[in-house]
Amino acid sequence: MNEYAQHNEVYRELVRFDQRTHKDKIVDALTQVEGRWLCGTTFLRAYLPTYSQRIGELKNDGFNIESRACDNPTHEHRSSVAMYRLVADDD
């Protein structure tokens, strides 16, 4: 599955109505991409406007989440947007 299709699949899963918390949805999305980088706009599109705060909370909870500036040339951000990935304990 190419990166675009995988991000769309993650997006569909994020917007699915259920009882998961925003933090749960973020962990599920980062787990689904299996260590690859996921642009923050994916969370914005999925109506998680405070995703960066939730990611900070997850880091405080012990999750090893890395971030860096989005460098995807197909994304036309108007401002600085971060990408995130969940790092496995064995990395």
N, CA and C atoms as an extended XYZ file, in Angstrom:
273
Properties=species:S:1:pos:R:3:atomname:S:1:resname:S:1:resid:I:1 pbc="F F F"
N         0.864       -1.173        0.000 N   MET     1
C         0.000        0.000        0.000 CA  MET     1
C         0.908        1.233        0.000 C   MET     1
N         0.628        2.186       -0.892 N   ASN     2
C         1.470        3.374       -0.919 CA  ASN     2
C         1.146        4.295        0.260 C   ASN     2
N         2.037        5.268        0.495 N   GLU     3
C         1.915        6.136        1.666 CA  GLU     3
C         0.603        6.927        1.647 C   GLU     3
N         0.207        7.431        0.481 N   TYR     4
C        -1.033        8.203        0.382 CA  TYR     4
C        -2.240        7.351        0.758 C   TYR     4
N        -2.306        6.150        0.235 N   ALA     5
C        -3.431        5.263        0.543 CA  ALA     5
C        -3.448        4.900        2.019 C   ALA     5
N        -2.265        4.677        2.590 N   GLN     6
C        -2.208        4.320        4.004 CA  GLN     6
C        -2.668        5.492        4.869 C   GLN     6
N        -2.270        6.711        4.535 N   HIS     7
C        -2.708        7.878        5.307 CA  HIS     7
C        -4.215        8.062        5.197 C   HIS     7
N        -4.784        7.793        4.028 N   ASN     8
C        -6.237        7.884        3.885 CA  ASN     8
C        -6.938        6.821        4.714 C   ASN     8
N        -6.357        5.644        4.794 N   GLU     9
C        -6.938        4.588        5.621 CA  GLU     9
C        -6.874        4.978        7.105 C   GLU     9
N        -5.754        5.561        7.512 N   VAL    10
C        -5.620        6.042        8.895 CA  VAL    10
C        -6.660        7.118        9.163 C   VAL    10
N        -6.836        8.044        8.218 N   TYR    11
C        -7.830        9.106        8.360 CA  TYR    11
C        -9.230        8.522        8.549 C   TYR    11
N        -9.611        7.559        7.722 N   ARG    12
C       -10.950        6.956        7.843 CA  ARG    12
C       -11.139        6.317        9.214 C   ARG    12
N       -10.099        5.703        9.723 N   GLU    13
C       -10.177        5.079       11.042 CA  GLU    13
C       -10.300        6.141       12.134 C   GLU    13
N        -9.614        7.261       11.965 N   LEU    14
C        -9.666        8.326       12.977 CA  LEU    14
C       -11.047        8.964       13.080 C   LEU    14
N       -11.727        9.134       11.945 N   VAL    15
C       -13.019        9.823       11.968 CA  VAL    15
C       -14.186        8.898       12.274 C   VAL    15
N       -13.908        7.593       12.333 N   ARG    16
C       -14.962        6.644       12.685 CA  ARG    16
C       -15.492        6.995       14.071 C   ARG    16
N       -16.803        7.091       14.186 N   PHE    17
C       -17.405        7.439       15.479 CA  PHE    17
C       -17.317        6.252       16.419 C   PHE    17
N       -16.698        6.472       17.547 N   ASP    18
C       -16.615        5.453       18.575 CA  ASP    18
C       -16.303        6.141       19.899 C   ASP    18
N       -16.062        5.350       20.910 N   GLN    19
C       -15.870        5.894       22.252 CA  GLN    19
C       -14.400        6.077       22.623 C   GLN    19
N       -13.499        5.904       21.670 N   ARG    20
C       -12.083        6.090       21.986 CA  ARG    20
C       -11.785        7.556       22.287 C   ARG    20
N       -10.832        7.773       23.175 N   THR    21
C       -10.395        9.145       23.455 CA  THR    21
C        -9.507        9.623       22.314 C   THR    21
N        -9.251       10.920       22.268 N   HIS    22
C        -8.350       11.455       21.249 CA  HIS    22
C        -6.964       10.839       21.387 C   HIS    22
N        -6.504       10.659       22.615 N   LYS    23
C        -5.201       10.040       22.826 CA  LYS    23
C        -5.189        8.614       22.287 C   LYS    23
N        -6.245        7.867       22.514 N   ASP    24
C        -6.332        6.499       21.989 CA  ASP    24
C        -6.289        6.495       20.462 C   ASP    24
N        -7.011        7.413       19.849 N   LYS    25
C        -7.037        7.487       18.386 CA  LYS    25
C        -5.651        7.809       17.834 C   LYS    25
N        -4.927        8.710       18.503 N   ILE    26
C        -3.589        9.076       18.049 CA  ILE    26
C        -2.642        7.883       18.166 C   ILE    26
N        -2.684        7.187       19.285 N   VAL    27
C        -1.832        6.002       19.453 CA  VAL    27
C        -2.182        4.954       18.407 C   VAL    27
N        -3.456        4.729       18.170 N   ASP    28
C        -3.872        3.747       17.164 CA  ASP    28
C        -3.353        4.135       15.779 C   ASP    28
N        -3.456        5.423       15.429 N   ALA    29
C        -3.001        5.882       14.114 CA  ALA    29
C        -1.492        5.722       13.974 C   ALA    29
N        -0.746        6.115       14.997 N   LEU    30
C         0.711        5.995       14.936 CA  LEU    30
C         1.143        4.527       14.912 C   LEU    30
N         0.399        3.668       15.573 N   THR    31
C         0.696        2.241       15.547 CA  THR    31
C         0.394        1.661       14.168 C   THR    31
N        -0.682        2.120       13.568 N   GLN    32
C        -1.102        1.601       12.261 CA  GLN    32
C        -0.071        1.874       11.169 C   GLN    32
N         0.645        2.996       11.250 N   VAL    33
C         1.641        3.312       10.213 CA  VAL    33
C         2.993        2.650       10.492 C   VAL    33
N         3.067        1.886       11.563 N   GLU    34
C         4.202        1.000       11.851 CA  GLU    34
C         5.563        1.697       11.812 C   GLU    34
N         5.705        2.764       12.570 N   GLY    35
C         6.994        3.437       12.691 CA  GLY    35
C         7.308        4.447       11.617 C   GLY    35
N         6.433        4.572       10.617 N   ARG    36
C         6.653        5.588        9.588 CA  ARG    36
C         6.108        6.918       10.082 C   ARG    36
N         6.494        7.987        9.429 N   TRP    37
C         6.088        9.333        9.824 CA  TRP    37
C         4.660        9.625        9.369 C   TRP    37
N         3.902       10.296       10.235 N   LEU    38
C         2.514       10.667        9.952 CA  LEU    38
C         2.378       12.176       10.161 C   LEU    38
N         1.962       12.871        9.122 N   CYS    39
C         1.842       14.331        9.178 CA  CYS    39
C         0.707       14.747       10.109 C   CYS    39
N         0.931       15.815       10.852 N   GLY    40
C        -0.075       16.339       11.771 CA  GLY    40
C        -1.376       16.730       11.093 C   GLY    40
N        -1.334       17.046        9.797 N   THR    41
C        -2.567       17.406        9.102 CA  THR    41
C        -3.554       16.242        9.054 C   THR    41
N        -3.039       15.020        9.161 N   THR    42
C        -3.925       13.851        9.220 CA  THR    42
C        -4.850       13.976       10.430 C   THR    42
N        -4.304       14.406       11.556 N   PHE    43
C        -5.110       14.573       12.772 CA  PHE    43
C        -6.060       15.759       12.642 C   PHE    43
N        -5.608       16.835       11.995 N   LEU    44
C        -6.491       17.994       11.787 CA  LEU    44
C        -7.678       17.615       10.905 C   LEU    44
N        -7.416       16.876        9.835 N   ARG    45
C        -8.491       16.438        8.939 CA  ARG    45
C        -9.490       15.551        9.664 C   ARG    45
N        -9.016       14.869       10.708 N   ALA    46
C        -9.869       13.947       11.469 CA  ALA    46
C       -10.516       14.634       12.676 C   ALA    46
N       -10.540       15.961       12.658 N   TYR    47
C       -11.206       16.744       13.706 CA  TYR    47
C       -10.581       16.540       15.080 C   TYR    47
N        -9.242       16.488       15.116 N   LEU    48
C        -8.503       16.419       16.378 CA  LEU    48
C        -7.627       17.674       16.470 C   LEU    48
N        -8.250       18.845       16.673 N   PRO    49
C        -7.499       20.101       16.610 CA  PRO    49
C        -6.440       20.262       17.692 C   PRO    49
N        -6.553       19.538       18.784 N   THR    50
C        -5.561       19.652       19.857 CA  THR    50
C        -4.619       18.452       19.870 C   THR    50
N        -4.355       17.904       18.687 N   TYR    51
C        -3.526       16.700       18.601 CA  TYR    51
C        -2.134       16.916       19.187 C   TYR    51
N        -1.549       18.092       18.999 N   SER    52
C        -0.181       18.290       19.507 CA  SER    52
C        -0.151       18.275       21.033 C   SER    52
N        -1.197       18.795       21.665 N   GLN    53
C        -1.277       18.724       23.123 CA  GLN    53
C        -1.450       17.283       23.586 C   GLN    53
N        -2.282       16.520       22.866 N   ARG    54
C        -2.480       15.118       23.234 CA  ARG    54
C        -1.186       14.323       23.045 C   ARG    54
N        -0.424       14.632       21.999 N   ILE    55
C         0.851       13.954       21.785 CA  ILE    55
C         1.816       14.287       22.919 C   ILE    55
N         1.823       15.542       23.369 N   GLY    56
C         2.641       15.905       24.525 CA  GLY    56
C         2.260       15.118       25.769 C   GLY    56
N         0.955       14.935       25.970 N   GLU    57
C         0.480       14.146       27.109 CA  GLU    57
C         0.907       12.685       26.976 C   GLU    57
N         0.835       12.160       25.746 N   LEU    58
C         1.247       10.773       25.523 CA  LEU    58
C         2.740       10.599       25.818 C   LEU    58
N         3.541       11.578       25.428 N   LYS    59
C         4.972       11.529       25.746 CA  LYS    59
C         5.170       11.518       27.258 C   LYS    59
N         4.419       12.349       27.964 N   ASN    60
C         4.504       12.371       29.427 CA  ASN    60
C         4.034       11.051       30.037 C   ASN    60
N         3.141       10.365       29.329 N   ASP    61
C         2.642        9.060       29.789 CA  ASP    61
C         3.633        7.932       29.496 C   ASP    61
N         4.721        8.244       28.805 N   GLY    62
C         5.748        7.245       28.549 CA  GLY    62
C         5.857        6.748       27.119 C   GLY    62
N         5.019        7.231       26.219 N   PHE    63
C         5.115        6.814       24.820 CA  PHE    63
C         6.320        7.505       24.180 C   PHE    63
N         7.073        6.738       23.400 N   ASN    64
C         8.244        7.272       22.713 CA  ASN    64
C         7.805        7.757       21.329 C   ASN    64
N         7.427        9.025       21.256 N   ILE    65
C         6.939        9.629       20.014 CA  ILE    65
C         7.939       10.681       19.574 C   ILE    65
N         8.432       10.525       18.362 N   GLU    66
C         9.364       11.493       17.790 CA  GLU    66
C         8.605       12.451       16.896 C   GLU    66
N         9.162       13.649       16.733 N   SER    67
C         8.554       14.631       15.830 CA  SER    67
C         9.644       15.334       15.036 C   SER    67
N         9.252       15.812       13.879 N   ARG    68
C        10.133       16.630       13.041 CA  ARG    68
C         9.244       17.424       12.091 C   ARG    68
N         9.813       18.425       11.468 N   ALA    69
C         9.047       19.238       10.522 CA  ALA    69
C         8.646       18.372        9.328 C   ALA    69
N         7.424       18.569        8.852 N   CYS    70
C         6.947       17.823        7.692 CA  CYS    70
C         7.749       18.244        6.463 C   CYS    70
N         8.328       17.251        5.802 N   ASP    71
C         9.123       17.523        4.608 CA  ASP    71
C         8.545       16.840        3.370 C   ASP    71
N         7.274       16.467        3.453 N   ASN    72
C         6.622       15.818        2.318 CA  ASN    72
C         6.361       16.866        1.235 C   ASN    72
N         6.962       16.723        0.059 N   PRO    73
C         6.810       17.735       -0.991 CA  PRO    73
C         5.393       17.844       -1.554 C   PRO    73
N         4.550       16.837       -1.319 N   THR    74
C         3.174       16.912       -1.822 CA  THR    74
C         2.257       17.669       -0.877 C   THR    74
N         2.752       17.968        0.332 N   HIS    75
C         1.955       18.738        1.292 CA  HIS    75
C         2.279       20.214        1.117 C   HIS    75
N         1.269       21.014        0.972 N   GLU    76
C         1.466       22.447        0.784 CA  GLU    76
C         1.008       23.176        2.036 C   GLU    76
N         1.817       23.071        3.088 N   HIS    77
C         1.474       23.699        4.356 CA  HIS    77
C         1.699       25.210        4.272 C   HIS    77
N         0.825       25.948        4.915 N   ARG    78
C         0.992       27.402        4.977 CA  ARG    78
C         1.851       27.813        6.169 C   ARG    78
N         2.089       26.898        7.049 N   SER    79
C         2.940       27.167        8.205 CA  SER    79
C         3.674       25.883        8.573 C   SER    79
N         4.458       25.961        9.612 N   SER    80
C         5.230       24.797       10.049 CA  SER    80
C         4.293       23.745       10.635 C   SER    80
N         4.354       22.553       10.103 N   VAL    81
C         3.546       21.434       10.579 CA  VAL    81
C         4.492       20.279       10.871 C   VAL    81
N         4.265       19.602       11.975 N   ALA    82
C         5.131       18.492       12.364 CA  ALA    82
C         4.598       17.165       11.859 C   ALA    82
N         5.523       16.226       11.734 N   MET    83
C         5.209       14.832       11.474 CA  MET    83
C         5.582       14.069       12.739 C   MET    83
N         4.908       12.954       12.965 N   TYR    84
C         5.123       12.181       14.186 CA  TYR    84
C         5.270       10.714       13.847 C   TYR    84
N         5.996       10.011       14.716 N   ARG    85
C         6.057        8.563       14.607 CA  ARG    85
C         6.248        7.984       16.001 C   ARG    85
N         5.680        6.810       16.182 N   LEU    86
C         5.814        6.065       17.421 CA  LEU    86
C         7.004        5.127       17.266 C   LEU    86
N         7.968        5.254       18.167 N   VAL    87
C         9.172        4.446       18.094 CA  VAL    87
C         9.004        3.229       18.975 C   VAL    87
N         9.241        2.062       18.401 N   ALA    88
C         9.134        0.824       19.166 CA  ALA    88
C        10.233        0.777       20.219 C   ALA    88
N         9.973        0.093       21.302 N   ASP    89
C        10.925        0.007       22.401 CA  ASP    89
C        12.248       -0.601       21.984 C   ASP    89
N        12.247       -1.452       20.955 N   ASP    90
C        13.479       -2.116       20.540 CA  ASP    90
C        14.285       -1.322       19.518 C   ASP    90
N        13.807       -0.131       19.121 N   ASP    91
C        14.540        0.718       18.157 CA  ASP    91
C        15.628        1.517       18.834 C   ASP    91
